[in-house]
Amino acid sequence: NQYKVELIENLTDGEITFCDHADFTDLCRGGHIPNTGIIKAVKVMSVAGAYWRGDEKNNQLTRVYGISFPKQKMLTEYLALLEEAKKRDHRKLGKELELFTFSSKVGQGLPLWLPKGAALRERLENFLKKAQKKAGYEMVITPHIGQKELYVTSGHYAKYGEDSFQPIHTPKEGEEFFLKPMNCPHHCEIYNNKPYSYKELPKRFAEFGTVYRYEQSGELHGLTRVRGFTQDDAHIFCTPDQLNEEFKSVIDLVLYVFKSLSFENFTTQVSLRDKENTDKYIGSDENWQKAESAILNAVKEKGLDYVVEYGEAAFYGPKLDFMVKDALGRSWQLGTIQVDYNLPERFDLSYKGADNQLHRPVMIHRAPFGSMERFIAVLLEHTAGKFPLWLTPEQVIILPISEKYQKYAENVLHLLENSEIRALIDDRNEKTGRKIRDAELNKIPFMLIVGEKEEKNGTVSVRKQSEGDKGTITTNEFISLLNKEINSTLEQF
């Protein structure tokens, strides 16, 4: 076999491992099972064409994907999980619910948010802005581009050079701009806008900032891997002594976000520096010890389920990652809190201490959502498109049983809108049963059916998604019911 011979010729250590099964012998690489009797269930999942070694200049071969389990029940459960995952695919739901789309003319990996999706994003942003304001954050806005020197100073040019877009050249000789890959350098320059005393710290700058990175087309996937995405970014500049309390405050904010959006099954990972090789990290031992102690004390005090990984910290500081499990048991990294000693050094950030001398602030990066695009994708798949009532694009749809009840439906709509309830009327010339089915498919939480009886009594017949008939009540009673349900799922920060 020419392909196996090629693999053998390219082995660097000269050692060949193979396995025999009856008359079949093949090159192999572990791990292995002691005998095939352990396998009780096998299924071929798919067949696809693939170029040898991924090079389109080589021959095209056939790749067979298969899976096996020690029990038939495990295979059955796995296939059911795959089927449910297909139903929850955010790309499928995004199209069905008219949230977002893509255009080949706009470009791969650049989502277009449709009206319902834009409204959903706006509510998520306002939800976080409200909590951030109470936590003492100040909103800032930065441009989508920056000069090359900015990203050279920050170190992002060296890190994202190949993943970034091509430079934007201006008529001025030697002047280059780049689409920003990160918001951090811009926020450092905002901090540098004026001198600070230790009495004015911490400063907390927040922004929903769109960043750009050139991902290879084969790596793009719906909203989870895109070329342009918006981060719920914030950077806290504080003294080393303030780090402990600031870190705990950020954890409180992340936990509030997760609880409000029904992400209650999660673990955390504390990434610390390698104790045996501290030379590769920037910052003093004293500051690292303070930062690591702050993170460990915070997760213990908050009762978080956590694991510690030594050597996983970035060279510029330790961090805390939140690993969230969705409704299908899949783990997603959502929410990061990162301590940074590097950028304050690179941008020469300072504050005047109580000793009247200049000191370096500590910088904390945090993003509870991570990116709006990826977070919404995960939320879509977690909820199967059935968003919390406070968040869903359309909370109520009014279904008049015939055209002559249109006026009453409009009166009900007016009352709902005056109470800031998101509602619409389905005035199509369709049977009520069809309207109900369509409302269910569109994941609208409540349906209000109005006809002769409802108009006469000033009431509405209520149906709840997936639960059916809820009886007949007045419009004001329904408004109270709706607000009570919203308040029960969305606590104040």
C-alpha positions, 0 to 999 in steps of 0.5 A: 500500500503506497500510502502506508509506505509513505507513512513509514518513510516519514517516521522520525524515530524508526519504530513501527507499530502495527496490529493484526486482526484475522487476515488484516494487518495495519499500522496503528497508534494507541490506545487499543482494546485487548480484544474486539469482544468488548465492542457490542455496538458499531455504527458507520456514521458517514462517508466523505471524500478527503485528499491524502494528507489534506492536500488537494494536489494529492489523490482523493480517498474515501474517509469512513467515520464510525463509532463503537460502544461497549453497550447497545444502550450507549449507542442508542443514547448517543444517536438520540443525543446527536438527533437532539443536537441537530434540532438545536443547531443554532444555525438552523434555529437562527434561520427559522426564528429569523435572527441572523443570516450570512451573505456571500457578498458581505463575506464569510464569517460576517453575520448579518443580524436581522431585526429580531436578532438585533432586538435580542442582542440589544436586550442582552446588552442593556441587561448587562449595561444595567448591572455594570452601571450598578457595579461602577462601570463606565461605558466607553466607545473605541474605533474599529481600527488602530494604527499598527504601532498600537498593536506592536506596543500591546504585543497583539501584532506579534500574536495575531499578525497572521490571523489579522486582516491586511493593513489599511494603507493611507496616502501618508507614507508609512502609515498603516491601520489594522482592524482591531483584534482586541479592545484592550490596547484602546482601553489602555490609551483611555486610561492614559488620557489623564493622571490618576491618584490611588484615591480615584481607583479602581477605574472600570471601563466597559464596551461592547466592542467589535473586533476582527480576526481572519479565521481560515474559511474551513474553521468558520462555523455559524456564530461560534467561529466568525471573523467579526464579533462583538465582545462584552469587554471591560478592563479594570485598573486597580491597585494591587491591594484592591485586586481581591475585592475587584475579582470577587465583584467580577465573579458576582457579575458573571454568576448573575449573568449565568443565573439570569440565562439558566446556565446553572451547571458549570465548573471553573478552572484556575490557571496559575503559573508554573512554580518550577519555571517562574522566569517566563512570567512578567511581574514581580513574585509578590504581585503574582502571589497576590493575584493567585491568592485573590483568585483562589480566595475568591472561588473558595469564598463564592463556593465555586466548583474549581480545578487548579491547573499549574502552568496554564496561566498566561505569561502576563497573569493568572486567570479564571475560566468558567466552563458551562454545560448546556442542556445536552451536557456539552461543555462551553467556555463562557466567561473569563476573568484575567489578571494582567501585569503585561499591558500596564507595563507595555503602555507605561500606565501609572497612578500616584500612590499614598507615598506620592510616587508613581506605581503600576496599576493591575489590569483585569480583563473580563467578559461574562458573555465572551462574545455576543455571537458565540454566547447567543449561539450557545444560548440558542442551543441550550434553550432550543430557541425558547429564550427566557421570557424577559429576553425573547424577541416576541413575548405575546402574539394575539390571534383574532379568530376572524377579521371582525375582531381585528379592532379588539385585537388592536386594543389589546395590543395597545394595552400590552405595548403601554406596559412595555410588553413585546407583542404583535397581531397575527392578522393573516386569513388563516384558521386559528389552529394554523396560527397556533401551530406557527406561533409554537414553531416561532417559539412565542411564549404566549398566545392570546386568542380573541373572538366574540366572547372575549370582546364582549367580556373584555378578556383574552383566552391564554395559551402558553407555549408547549403547555396549551390552554391556560384559561380566560382572564382580563388583559390587565390580569394577563399583564400582571401574570406576565410581569410576575413571571418575568420578575421571577426569572430576572432578579436585580443585580 
